[in-house]
Structure formats: C-alpha cells, structure tokens
Amino acid sequence: MRLEYFQMLDEIAAFDPQRATLTARAKVPANSPVFEGHFPGEAIMPGVLLLEVMAQASGYLVLALNKFSRMPFFANVKTANFRSFVRPQASLTVTVSRIHDGSGYTVTAASIERDGATVCDAQLTMRNVVFPSVALQHHVENEGRRLGLLDAKVA
C-alpha cells in the first residue's frame, strides 16, 4: 500500500467471474505522511482512505468482469460503517461482490477485515465509462498486472 500515491491494494488474492466476487489484500504501511497528522502519536488510517481501498477493489472487480474494456469511477457510497480503527502495519483483506449492473453503473457490496473481524463495510456505486485516454487504460492494465489480476487467479 502506498497511501500518498493512492495505490491501496497489494494483490488480488481471488477473482470468481461466475459469482462476481473479488478478494484483495493490502498491508497498511508502517510510516506514511498521512499518519503525521492523523493523528500525532496515535496513527489511525483515515476512514476516507478505507473507502478508497474498497472503491479500488470494487473497480478491479468491475474491470475484470468487463475484461478491462471500460473504466469504473467511484460515484457513490451508501451505508458505510466503520467498526474498528485500522493502524499502521495492519494486514487487510478486502472482499467485494457485485450487487447490480446496468445503465453504465455497477453497485458492489464491499468489506474490509483484519484478523478475521470486519473493520468496515459499504455499498459502493461505480460509473463505467469509456477510458478517457489510452495512457490511463495502459496504466490501469499495468496495475492489473502488478496486482496479479490480468494473469489471473480465477477461482
């Protein structure tokens, strides 16, 4: 995880196209400029960044289901719940599943677990559009490779 670059996921652990689910892993860094202000002496991962982790996992689920043909952009969050603090060096498991797909939008259910306990969950909506540039498409494909999704661990 590289918070300052918004590279929130470290790997895709599983992708099941039939069930429309994806599991990803992320390790919160020990040190990041984010923790200098949130909070000094009591570092806690900001909730908005936990939403971003779930949004990125949801995005990669949508990308994989659509064979990287359209770019999903985070459009909405509904029913977000934060149950526990996430501190530096936490190992996180992110699970997402598609709830609905249609009219250029995909709705997912996403959750993050640490040590088998849910720390947060949300319902997210992704807007799926034509890639705005070839450069962005190549970047997203390269990230898909880095995460192990394009050379897939298909369930």
N, C-alpha and C positions, 0 to 999 in steps of 0.2 A: 504494500500500500504506500503510495506517495501522495500524501494529502495535498501538498502545495501544487501538485500537477493534476489533481483530481483523477489519478489512477488508483481507483479504490479497490479493485479486485486483483488478486494474485493468481488465481487459476479457476478454471471451470472444472469442477470435480465430476459432474454428470450432466447429461442432456438426454431427455427422453422425448422425442418428437411425437410419439403416439399419445402420451399423457400430457404433452405440452408443459413440461417441467424442466427446471434447470437448478442445479446446486453449484454454488461457487464458494471459494474460500478467500479470506482476507486476514492478514495479520496487521494489527494496528502498530505503527512504528513506535519505538521507544522514545524517540525525540522528533519533534516537528515544531516549526514556528507557531502552529495553531495552538499548541499547548502552553506557549508562553503567556497567552492572555486568557486561556480557557482551561483552567484557572491557575494562577501562580501558586505553586506548592500543592495543588490538588488537581492534577491534569485529568480532564474528562473530555471524551470525544463529543463534539457538538452534535445535538440531535439532527440538525440540518445536514450534517455530513453522513449520519446514519441513513437518512432518507436518500441521499445521493448514492450510497452503497446499494440500497435496494433498487433505486432507479437504474443504475448501471447493470445490475443483474437482470432486471426486467428487460432492459434494452437489448442485452445479448440474447435473451430468450427469444424476443421478437425477431432480432436479426437472424438467428439460426432457423427459426420456423419459416421465415421468408427468404432463406438462402442468401442473406446479405443483399437483397435487391432494393430495399428501402431503408431509410434512416429513421429510427424511432427517437423522438424527442420527448422528454419528460413534460407532461402537460397538466397533470392534476394529481393531488394526493387527497385521499379520503380515509377517514377513520384511523389516523396514525396513533399508535400507542407506544409509549416509552416506559418500560417496566423496570429497568435497571441501568446503572451507569456503566459505561464502557471506558476502560482505562488503557493507557499505553501498554503495548505488548500483548493485548488480548487476541486470541485466535477466534475468528468469527466464521460461522457457516451461514450462508445466505441461501434461502430457498424461495423460488418463485414459481408460480403456476399461472397459466392463462385462464382467466375467468370468461372473457368475452373478446371477440374480434369482429370488427366490421366498420364500414364507413370511414376508413382511414385511421381508426383508433383501436388500440388494444388495452384491455383492462387486466391487471395482474393482481394476485394476492402475493405479498412478499413478507418474509420474516427473517430476522437475524437471531441466531442462537450463539451462546457462549457456554461451553461446558455442558451442553445438552439442555440449557434453560433459555427460553425466549427472552431476549432483551428488548426487542421492538418488533412491530409489525405494522403493515399499512396496506391499503388498496391503492394502487397507482394506475394512472392512465397515461399511455404513451401515444403520441400522434405520429403516424407513419407517413413520411413524405419521400419524394424523390431526393436522392442525395444532392445537396446544394452545390457540391463541387466534386470533381474527380479526386482532388487531393484529400478531401475528407473521407471519401469512400475508401481510398487506399490506406489512410490512417486507421480507420475502423477495422478494415480487413487485417492489417498488421497486428492490431491489438487482439483481434480474434485469434490469430495465430499464436501470439505471445501467451494468451490465456489457455491455449490448447483446444479451442472450440472449432476452428476450421479443420484441424487434423483430429477430429472429434473423438471424444469419449462418449459415444452414443450408447445409451442404456439398451 
